[in-house]
Amino acid sequence: MIQESIDMKRDTLQRGSRRGLFGLWFALIALFSTAFAQEGVVQEEDDVSQLGNIRGLVKPKSEARLSSEILARITALPFKQGQRFREGDVLIRFDCSRYQAELAFAEAELSARSKTHENNRELSRLKAIGKLEIEISKAEVDKAAAEVRAAGVNASRCVIMAPYPGRVVERKAHEHETVAPEQELMTILDDRDLEIEIIVPSKWLTWLKVGTPFTFHVDETDRDYRAKVSELGARVDPVSQTLRVDGVFETAAPDVLAGMSGTARFSAPQ
């Protein structure tokens, strides 16, 4: 009897220990499940919060670096750095006396060759010269005409005119300086329609489309501007998994200049 009582107590203790271990195991599973769920919520919140931390840069749609195409002396630079100009305004003027003289010489040579060719044609009708002389005089006319065109091209390069309305970004030459071909003289830009360049995660392509609105906060003006996506990049960077996106201001922003930077804020996708 005593032995049976001892065995019964031992079995009771073992069953209680097993129940305690199972309870502890289920409690740990519940704890880890709650932790993973909370981590998922935090991660999702972080993804949403990142929509307001995309840096962007304001840039012009058109920008050009003007260079000299001839060896000449600058006679006029009407616009200074920062000044506005209209389409067709003279931005740079060179001393064209040499090239104009070369053009006049080529035109005179063409006139002389043409008269010689006409005279040979008259002589050919009188059977005074042969066909070879006619062909040679015609070739001389063609050669002189080509020289006129070449001289005209150089003469036309004596003036650089504005291809569009805009502003002067930088001048790298001065009046009365003699410049060489391909020497950079001036940088200009068209600031009528400014663009916003931003780099976004490529996974945003699931909801980011052309026309998607966003708010762009410019650091230099400390103001918010309404904008929208105007173009999506054609290639995703495989290393960073990002995509270049261009945007435009929905309304005119005269106080914003090219080169300013800021933060783009998108609304969280539903």
Buried (B, 14 or more C-beta within 10 A) or exposed (E): EEEEEEEEEEEEEEEEEEEEEEEEEEEEEEEEEEEEEEEEEEEEEEEEEBBBEBEBBBBBBEBBEBBBBBBBBBBEBEBEEEEEBEEEEBBBBBBBEBBBEBBEEBBEBBEEBBEBBEEBBEBBEEEEBEEEBBEEBBEBBEEBBEBBEEBBEBBEBBBBEBBBBBBBBEBEBEEEEEBEEEBEBBBBBBBEEBBBBBBBBBEBBEEBEEEBEBBBBBEEBEEEBEBBBBEBBEEBEEEEEBBBBBBBBEEEBEEBBBEBBBBBBBEEEE
